[in-house]
Structure formats: C-alpha cells, structure tokens
C-alpha cells in the first residue's frame, strides 16, 4: 500500500497559512510527509483532482483518491483520517 498525502494551497490564502503548521505537527506525530503543491501553479491538478477550495488535502492510496478534506483541518481530525491508511 503506497499512501501519498497532498495538501493543495495558494499563496496568500489565510486558511492555507493556518493549515501549514498543523501539517507539520501531523507529519511529526505520524512520521509521514505531506506534499504541498501550489494549486495556482498547477492548473492541470486543479482539474485532475476537482479542487474547489484551498487548502484541500487529498489522500491517495496507490494513486487512487481515497479521501479529500477541504478547508482547514485540525490535527486530531487529520491524524484520525490518515491512520486509516497507514
């Protein structure tokens, strides 16, 4: 099982700035890496993943989208969601 976690953000997004330290905390607690991708610089990914808001966290398992979390997600919820796939 190859789990990949991507957080889409855009510069100047207040929610994205709030999400970043939460992501760092979760990375440390679960010993994982959360990729951060600038949605504005990657319009093809906006279409591919059907992004509507930032931040959006996409959890992929073997490159298949398993979950999508839109808006700011608190550490407890993000960790609980990720633990299902780790």
N, CA and C atoms as a LAMMPS dump frame, in Angstrom:
ITEM: TIMESTEP
0
ITEM: NUMBER OF ATOMS
258
ITEM: BOX BOUNDS ff ff ff
-5.0000000000000000e+02 5.0000000000000000e+02
-5.0000000000000000e+02 5.0000000000000000e+02
-5.0000000000000000e+02 5.0000000000000000e+02
ITEM: ATOMS id mol type element x y z
1 1 1 N 0.851 -1.172 0
2 1 2 C 0 0 0
3 1 3 C 0.898 1.237 0
4 2 1 N 0.75 2.057 -1.02
5 2 2 C 1.538 3.277 -1.132
6 2 3 C 0.637 4.482 -0.894
7 3 1 N 0.715 5.028 0.309
8 3 2 C -0.124 6.173 0.665
9 3 3 C 0.643 7.459 0.384
10 4 1 N -0.055 8.389 -0.249
11 4 2 C 0.524 9.7 -0.581
12 4 3 C -0.47 10.753 -0.097
13 5 1 N 0.042 11.773 0.571
14 5 2 C -0.809 12.833 1.105
15 5 3 C -0.361 14.147 0.47
16 6 1 N -1.308 14.838 -0.16
17 6 2 C -1.016 16.101 -0.831
18 6 3 C -1.9 17.183 -0.233
19 7 1 N -1.292 18.321 0.082
20 7 2 C -2.038 19.485 0.535
21 7 3 C -1.911 20.558 -0.539
22 8 1 N -3.02 20.903 -1.168
23 8 2 C -3.025 21.954 -2.181
24 8 3 C -3.274 23.289 -1.492
25 9 1 N -2.466 24.277 -1.844
26 9 2 C -2.58 25.597 -1.24
27 9 3 C -2.439 26.654 -2.334
28 10 1 N -2.655 27.899 -1.958
29 10 2 C -2.331 29.001 -2.852
30 10 3 C -1.762 30.142 -2.018
31 11 1 N -0.797 30.868 -2.568
32 11 2 C -0.18 31.964 -1.833
33 11 3 C -1.223 32.997 -1.395
34 12 1 N -1.059 33.48 -0.168
35 12 2 C -1.958 34.497 0.353
36 12 3 C -3.232 33.952 0.966
37 13 1 N -3.458 32.678 0.88
38 13 2 C -4.662 32.046 1.431
39 13 3 C -4.501 31.92 2.948
40 14 1 N -5.379 32.587 3.69
41 14 2 C -5.285 32.584 5.153
42 14 3 C -5.474 31.173 5.723
43 15 1 N -6.417 30.426 5.175
44 15 2 C -6.629 29.054 5.631
45 15 3 C -5.408 28.182 5.378
46 16 1 N -4.757 28.419 4.25
47 16 2 C -3.554 27.644 3.907
48 16 3 C -2.44 27.938 4.904
49 17 1 N -2.31 29.216 5.276
50 17 2 C -1.285 29.593 6.256
51 17 3 C -1.581 28.965 7.613
52 18 1 N -2.845 28.81 7.928
53 18 2 C -3.243 28.162 9.179
54 18 3 C -2.994 26.652 9.108
55 19 1 N -3.178 26.057 7.926
56 19 2 C -3.032 24.609 7.76
57 19 3 C -1.577 24.159 7.826
58 20 1 N -0.651 24.985 7.365
59 20 2 C 0.757 24.577 7.279
60 20 3 C 1.33 24.094 8.611
61 21 1 N 1.214 24.846 9.718
62 21 2 C 1.768 24.319 10.97
63 21 3 C 1.041 23.066 11.472
64 22 1 N -0.225 22.939 11.145
65 22 2 C -0.973 21.723 11.502
66 22 3 C -0.377 20.542 10.751
67 23 1 N -0.096 20.73 9.467
68 23 2 C 0.512 19.661 8.665
69 23 3 C 1.857 19.245 9.244
70 24 1 N 2.676 20.24 9.662
71 24 2 C 3.998 19.924 10.223
72 24 3 C 3.854 19.088 11.499
73 25 1 N 2.869 19.433 12.33
74 25 2 C 2.622 18.686 13.571
75 25 3 C 2.225 17.244 13.258
76 26 1 N 1.336 17.069 12.295
77 26 2 C 0.872 15.726 11.92
78 26 3 C 2.018 14.926 11.304
79 27 1 N 2.823 15.557 10.476
80 27 2 C 3.985 14.868 9.894
81 27 3 C 4.883 14.327 11.006
82 28 1 N 5.133 15.142 11.999
83 28 2 C 5.995 14.745 13.113
84 28 3 C 5.347 13.62 13.925
85 29 1 N 4.07 13.76 14.241
86 29 2 C 3.38 12.763 15.064
87 29 3 C 3.246 11.406 14.387
88 30 1 N 3.044 11.408 13.056
89 30 2 C 2.814 10.145 12.335
90 30 3 C 4.023 9.69 11.512
91 31 1 N 5.104 10.465 11.543
92 31 2 C 6.313 10.146 10.777
93 31 3 C 5.994 9.942 9.294
94 32 1 N 5.266 10.919 8.732
95 32 2 C 4.912 10.883 7.314
96 32 3 C 5.334 12.2 6.67
97 33 1 N 5.176 12.281 5.364
98 33 2 C 5.417 13.518 4.626
99 33 3 C 4.119 13.935 3.96
100 34 1 N 3.774 15.2 4.12
101 34 2 C 2.624 15.766 3.434
102 34 3 C 3.172 16.694 2.358
103 35 1 N 2.953 16.32 1.105
104 35 2 C 3.416 17.142 -0.011
105 35 3 C 2.569 18.403 -0.094
106 36 1 N 3.204 19.523 -0.347
107 36 2 C 2.461 20.758 -0.537
108 36 3 C 2.627 21.208 -1.984
109 37 1 N 1.504 21.439 -2.634
110 37 2 C 1.51 21.824 -4.048
111 37 3 C 0.735 23.118 -4.209
112 38 1 N 1.353 24.083 -4.868
113 38 2 C 0.714 25.362 -5.176
114 38 3 C -0.31 25.113 -6.285
115 39 1 N -1.571 25.214 -5.941
116 39 2 C -2.641 24.93 -6.903
117 39 3 C -2.627 25.911 -8.074
118 40 1 N -2.267 27.168 -7.813
119 40 2 C -2.26 28.191 -8.865
120 40 3 C -1.23 27.857 -9.938
121 41 1 N -0.084 27.331 -9.525
122 41 2 C 0.983 26.994 -10.474
123 41 3 C 0.757 25.651 -11.159
124 42 1 N -0.274 24.924 -10.733
125 42 2 C -0.542 23.596 -11.285
126 42 3 C -2.011 23.454 -11.668
127 43 1 N -2.467 24.25 -12.652
128 43 2 C -3.89 24.208 -13.02
129 43 3 C -4.361 22.839 -13.494
130 44 1 N -3.464 22.048 -14.056
131 44 2 C -3.862 20.711 -14.5
132 44 3 C -4.278 19.85 -13.309
133 45 1 N -3.648 20.078 -12.151
134 45 2 C -4.017 19.314 -10.96
135 45 3 C -5.339 19.786 -10.375
136 46 1 N -5.659 21.07 -10.554
137 46 2 C -6.965 21.584 -10.124
138 46 3 C -8.053 20.794 -10.832
139 47 1 N -7.885 20.603 -12.137
140 47 2 C -8.859 19.826 -12.917
141 47 3 C -8.82 18.346 -12.54
142 48 1 N -7.611 17.803 -12.463
143 48 2 C -7.452 16.376 -12.189
144 48 3 C -8.118 15.966 -10.874
145 49 1 N -7.943 16.783 -9.844
146 49 2 C -8.481 16.438 -8.532
147 49 3 C -9.778 17.166 -8.207
148 50 1 N -10.295 17.964 -9.133
149 50 2 C -11.558 18.652 -8.935
150 50 3 C -11.546 19.603 -7.751
151 51 1 N -10.45 20.345 -7.613
152 51 2 C -10.314 21.25 -6.468
153 51 3 C -11.284 22.415 -6.569
154 52 1 N -11.892 22.725 -5.43
155 52 2 C -12.83 23.849 -5.364
156 52 3 C -12.356 24.913 -4.391
157 53 1 N -11.621 24.499 -3.355
158 53 2 C -11.139 25.429 -2.338
159 53 3 C -9.706 25.06 -1.949
160 54 1 N -9.037 26.025 -1.332
161 54 2 C -7.75 25.733 -0.709
162 54 3 C -7.839 26.191 0.734
163 55 1 N -7.231 25.479 1.629
164 55 2 C -6.464 24.265 1.395
165 55 3 C -7.377 23.051 1.168
166 56 1 N -6.877 22.128 0.377
167 56 2 C -7.526 20.831 0.201
168 56 3 C -6.459 19.766 0.377
169 57 1 N -6.74 18.8 1.227
170 57 2 C -5.828 17.676 1.439
171 57 3 C -6.429 16.462 0.751
172 58 1 N -5.618 15.836 -0.096
173 58 2 C -6.049 14.649 -0.833
174 58 3 C -5.199 13.476 -0.353
175 59 1 N -5.869 12.392 0.01
176 59 2 C -5.177 11.179 0.434
177 59 3 C -5.329 10.154 -0.679
178 60 1 N -4.176 9.724 -1.194
179 60 2 C -4.153 8.751 -2.284
180 60 3 C -3.587 7.438 -1.765
181 61 1 N -4.167 6.355 -2.21
182 61 2 C -3.667 5.023 -1.898
183 61 3 C -3.448 4.346 -3.24
184 62 1 N -2.179 4.058 -3.551
185 62 2 C -1.827 3.52 -4.874
186 62 3 C -2.373 4.426 -5.98
187 63 1 N -2.22 5.736 -5.767
188 63 2 C -2.609 6.789 -6.715
189 63 3 C -4.121 6.903 -6.949
190 64 1 N -4.918 6.252 -6.111
191 64 2 C -6.37 6.373 -6.174
192 64 3 C -6.812 7.266 -5.012
193 65 1 N -7.635 8.281 -5.302
194 65 2 C -8.102 9.179 -4.246
195 65 3 C -9.022 8.408 -3.299
196 66 1 N -8.625 8.389 -2.032
197 66 2 C -9.422 7.703 -1.01
198 66 3 C -10.223 8.694 -0.182
199 67 1 N -9.621 9.855 0.087
200 67 2 C -10.323 10.878 0.871
201 67 3 C -9.872 12.252 0.421
202 68 1 N -10.759 13.219 0.642
203 68 2 C -10.481 14.619 0.335
204 68 3 C -11.008 15.432 1.512
205 69 1 N -10.148 16.275 2.054
206 69 2 C -10.519 17.134 3.177
207 69 3 C -10.375 18.577 2.719
208 70 1 N -11.476 19.318 2.717
209 70 2 C -11.454 20.689 2.208
210 70 3 C -11.515 21.688 3.352
211 71 1 N -10.776 22.776 3.202
212 71 2 C -10.716 23.786 4.245
213 71 3 C -9.701 23.394 5.305
214 72 1 N -9.616 24.197 6.347
215 72 2 C -8.667 23.927 7.425
216 72 3 C -9.12 22.693 8.202
217 73 1 N -8.197 21.752 8.371
218 73 2 C -8.476 20.508 9.096
219 73 3 C -7.591 20.489 10.336
220 74 1 N -8.2 20.342 11.485
221 74 2 C -7.442 20.307 12.737
222 74 3 C -6.628 19.017 12.823
223 75 1 N -5.555 19.07 13.605
224 75 2 C -4.603 17.963 13.706
225 75 3 C -5.274 16.651 14.101
226 76 1 N -6.178 16.697 15.076
227 76 2 C -6.814 15.466 15.551
228 76 3 C -7.604 14.783 14.438
229 77 1 N -8.354 15.574 13.676
230 77 2 C -9.15 15 12.588
231 77 3 C -8.246 14.474 11.476
232 78 1 N -7.211 15.228 11.138
233 78 2 C -6.303 14.811 10.073
234 78 3 C -5.576 13.524 10.463
235 79 1 N -5.102 13.46 11.688
236 79 2 C -4.417 12.244 12.138
237 79 3 C -5.356 11.038 12.129
238 80 1 N -6.574 11.223 12.619
239 80 2 C -7.528 10.106 12.646
240 80 3 C -7.828 9.613 11.242
241 81 1 N -7.971 10.545 10.299
242 81 2 C -8.246 10.166 8.916
243 81 3 C -7.067 9.433 8.312
244 82 1 N -5.864 9.951 8.522
245 82 2 C -4.669 9.335 7.94
246 82 3 C -4.388 7.955 8.523
247 83 1 N -4.659 7.753 9.791
248 83 2 C -4.374 6.459 10.43
249 83 3 C -5.122 5.31 9.782
250 84 1 N -6.241 5.613 9.118
251 84 2 C -6.986 4.557 8.42
252 84 3 C -6.187 3.981 7.252
253 85 1 N -5.204 4.757 6.753
254 85 2 C -4.47 4.352 5.55
255 85 3 C -3.006 4.015 5.809
256 86 1 N -2.556 4.204 7.03
257 86 2 C -1.141 3.94 7.333
258 86 3 C -0.939 2.558 7.918
